[in-house]
Amino acid sequence: MTANEFRRLALSLPEAAEAAHMDHPDFRVGGKIFATLGFPGEAWGMVKLPPGEQATFLAAQPEVFRPANGAWGRRGCTIVQLKKAKKSLVKEALAIAWRSTAPPKLLKEHDP
C-alpha cells in the first residue's frame, strides 16, 4: 500500500476531508481526526481505533499495525506500516476509525 492509496481510501469515506496537523496530512470527519499520514515517517499512516479494535488489528498483523507511543497508543492511535499493509485491512481499519469519530447524525445517515 502507498501513501496515495491510503489517502484515497480515507477520502472515500463520507464527508472525509484532508487537512494538516503537526506538518503532516490528516483526515477528518466532523472536524475530528480519524487518520493521518507521515507519522512517524513517510512510510507510515495512523488510524484512530477504539482500544478493543486496536487489539484485534495488533494481534492479526503485528508486523503491520502497532500502537503509537505513550498515551496516544493507549487511546487507540494505531500506526500502520504502509508497505507491508494489505489494502483490505487498511480499508477496514479506516472504516472503523471513521465510524468511531463521525458525529452521530452522520453515522445515522451513512452507516447501517
TORPAVEX-389558 format. One record per residue (C-alpha): residue number from 1; residue in one letter; x, y, z. Coordinates in steps of 0.05 Angstrom, whole numbers. Layout:
<atom vexza="NUM" margu="A" c1="X" c2="Y" c3="Z"/>
...
% end
This chain:
<atom vexza="1" margu="M" c1="0" c2="0" c3="0"/>
<atom vexza="2" margu="T" c1="24" c2="70" c3="-16"/>
<atom vexza="3" margu="A" c1="10" c2="136" c3="18"/>
<atom vexza="4" margu="N" c1="-32" c2="157" c3="-41"/>
<atom vexza="5" margu="E" c1="-74" c2="93" c3="-35"/>
<atom vexza="6" margu="F" c1="-83" c2="107" c3="40"/>
<atom vexza="7" margu="R" c1="-104" c2="178" c3="23"/>
<atom vexza="8" margu="R" c1="-155" c2="155" c3="-30"/>
<atom vexza="9" margu="L" c1="-185" c2="104" c3="18"/>
<atom vexza="10" margu="A" c1="-191" c2="156" c3="74"/>
<atom vexza="11" margu="L" c1="-222" c2="208" c3="29"/>
<atom vexza="12" margu="S" c1="-272" c2="158" c3="1"/>
<atom vexza="13" margu="L" c1="-308" c2="156" c3="67"/>
<atom vexza="14" margu="P" c1="-370" c2="201" c3="74"/>
<atom vexza="15" margu="E" c1="-353" c2="274" c3="88"/>
<atom vexza="16" margu="A" c1="-280" c2="259" c3="100"/>
<atom vexza="17" margu="A" c1="-234" c2="318" c3="89"/>
<atom vexza="18" margu="E" c1="-159" c2="326" c3="86"/>
<atom vexza="19" margu="A" c1="-124" c2="379" c3="129"/>
<atom vexza="20" margu="A" c1="-56" c2="383" c3="163"/>
<atom vexza="21" margu="H" c1="-34" c2="371" c3="234"/>
<atom vexza="22" margu="M" c1="37" c2="378" c3="260"/>
<atom vexza="23" margu="D" c1="65" c2="384" c3="190"/>
<atom vexza="24" margu="H" c1="33" c2="321" c3="162"/>
<atom vexza="25" margu="P" c1="-33" c2="306" c3="127"/>
<atom vexza="26" margu="D" c1="-93" c2="285" c3="169"/>
<atom vexza="27" margu="F" c1="-163" c2="261" c3="152"/>
<atom vexza="28" margu="R" c1="-223" c2="288" c3="189"/>
<atom vexza="29" margu="V" c1="-297" c2="277" c3="195"/>
<atom vexza="30" margu="G" c1="-339" c2="328" c3="232"/>
<atom vexza="31" margu="G" c1="-275" c2="367" c3="245"/>
<atom vexza="32" margu="K" c1="-243" c2="310" c3="284"/>
<atom vexza="33" margu="I" c1="-182" c2="269" c3="262"/>
<atom vexza="34" margu="F" c1="-193" c2="195" c3="247"/>
<atom vexza="35" margu="A" c1="-128" c2="182" c3="209"/>
<atom vexza="36" margu="T" c1="-61" c2="213" c3="190"/>
<atom vexza="37" margu="L" c1="-4" c2="202" c3="141"/>
<atom vexza="38" margu="G" c1="70" c2="212" c3="150"/>
<atom vexza="39" margu="F" c1="80" c2="198" c3="224"/>
<atom vexza="40" margu="P" c1="127" c2="172" c3="250"/>
<atom vexza="41" margu="G" c1="155" c2="174" c3="179"/>
<atom vexza="42" margu="E" c1="135" c2="177" c3="106"/>
<atom vexza="43" margu="A" c1="123" c2="102" c3="102"/>
<atom vexza="44" margu="W" c1="71" c2="104" c3="158"/>
<atom vexza="45" margu="G" c1="-2" c2="120" c3="168"/>
<atom vexza="46" margu="M" c1="-44" c2="123" c3="232"/>
<atom vexza="47" margu="V" c1="-115" c2="103" c3="246"/>
<atom vexza="48" margu="K" c1="-152" c2="122" c3="309"/>
<atom vexza="49" margu="L" c1="-185" c2="58" c3="332"/>
<atom vexza="50" margu="P" c1="-226" c2="41" c3="393"/>
<atom vexza="51" margu="P" c1="-178" c2="3" c3="440"/>
<atom vexza="52" margu="G" c1="-215" c2="-64" c3="431"/>
<atom vexza="53" margu="E" c1="-210" c2="-59" c3="355"/>
<atom vexza="54" margu="Q" c1="-137" c2="-37" c3="361"/>
<atom vexza="55" margu="A" c1="-122" c2="-102" c3="399"/>
<atom vexza="56" margu="T" c1="-153" c2="-143" c3="343"/>
<atom vexza="57" margu="F" c1="-110" c2="-110" c3="289"/>
<atom vexza="58" margu="L" c1="-47" c2="-115" c3="331"/>
<atom vexza="59" margu="A" c1="-59" c2="-189" c3="342"/>
<atom vexza="60" margu="A" c1="-76" c2="-203" c3="269"/>
<atom vexza="61" margu="Q" c1="-16" c2="-168" c3="238"/>
<atom vexza="62" margu="P" c1="36" c2="-144" c3="289"/>
<atom vexza="63" margu="E" c1="86" c2="-132" c3="233"/>
<atom vexza="64" margu="V" c1="38" c2="-81" c3="202"/>
<atom vexza="65" margu="F" c1="-1" c2="-50" c3="260"/>
<atom vexza="66" margu="R" c1="27" c2="-25" c3="326"/>
<atom vexza="67" margu="P" c1="4" c2="25" c3="378"/>
<atom vexza="68" margu="A" c1="31" c2="95" c3="376"/>
<atom vexza="69" margu="N" c1="77" c2="113" c3="433"/>
<atom vexza="70" margu="G" c1="50" c2="134" c3="501"/>
<atom vexza="71" margu="A" c1="-20" c2="156" c3="518"/>
<atom vexza="72" margu="W" c1="-39" c2="164" c3="444"/>
<atom vexza="73" margu="G" c1="-28" c2="90" c3="433"/>
<atom vexza="74" margu="R" c1="-65" c2="71" c3="496"/>
<atom vexza="75" margu="R" c1="-125" c2="112" c3="470"/>
<atom vexza="76" margu="G" c1="-126" c2="73" c3="404"/>
<atom vexza="77" margu="C" c1="-79" c2="111" c3="358"/>
<atom vexza="78" margu="T" c1="-51" c2="55" c3="315"/>
<atom vexza="79" margu="I" c1="6" c2="65" c3="266"/>
<atom vexza="80" margu="V" c1="7" c2="26" c3="201"/>
<atom vexza="81" margu="Q" c1="70" c2="6" c3="163"/>
<atom vexza="82" margu="L" c1="42" c2="21" c3="94"/>
<atom vexza="83" margu="K" c1="90" c2="-21" c3="51"/>
<atom vexza="84" margu="K" c1="71" c2="-85" c3="89"/>
<atom vexza="85" margu="A" c1="-3" c2="-70" c3="95"/>
<atom vexza="86" margu="K" c1="-58" c2="-104" c3="55"/>
<atom vexza="87" margu="K" c1="-107" c2="-55" c3="24"/>
<atom vexza="88" margu="S" c1="-167" c2="-94" c3="51"/>
<atom vexza="89" margu="L" c1="-143" c2="-89" c3="123"/>
<atom vexza="90" margu="V" c1="-126" c2="-16" c3="118"/>
<atom vexza="91" margu="K" c1="-194" c2="-2" c3="87"/>
<atom vexza="92" margu="E" c1="-228" c2="-39" c3="145"/>
<atom vexza="93" margu="A" c1="-186" c2="-1" c3="196"/>
<atom vexza="94" margu="L" c1="-202" c2="66" c3="164"/>
<atom vexza="95" margu="A" c1="-276" c2="50" c3="164"/>
<atom vexza="96" margu="I" c1="-274" c2="32" c3="238"/>
<atom vexza="97" margu="A" c1="-235" c2="96" c3="253"/>
<atom vexza="98" margu="W" c1="-285" c2="137" c3="213"/>
<atom vexza="99" margu="R" c1="-345" c2="105" c3="249"/>
<atom vexza="100" margu="S" c1="-314" c2="117" c3="317"/>
<atom vexza="101" margu="T" c1="-301" c2="190" c3="301"/>
<atom vexza="102" margu="A" c1="-361" c2="212" c3="258"/>
<atom vexza="103" margu="P" c1="-417" c2="253" c3="291"/>
<atom vexza="104" margu="P" c1="-478" c2="211" c3="309"/>
<atom vexza="105" margu="K" c1="-522" c2="246" c3="257"/>
<atom vexza="106" margu="L" c1="-473" c2="229" c3="202"/>
<atom vexza="107" margu="L" c1="-468" c2="157" c3="226"/>
<atom vexza="108" margu="K" c1="-543" c2="151" c3="223"/>
<atom vexza="109" margu="E" c1="-544" c2="177" c3="151"/>
<atom vexza="110" margu="H" c1="-486" c2="135" c3="124"/>
<atom vexza="111" margu="D" c1="-474" c2="74" c3="168"/>
<atom vexza="112" margu="P" c1="-523" c2="16" c3="171"/>
% end
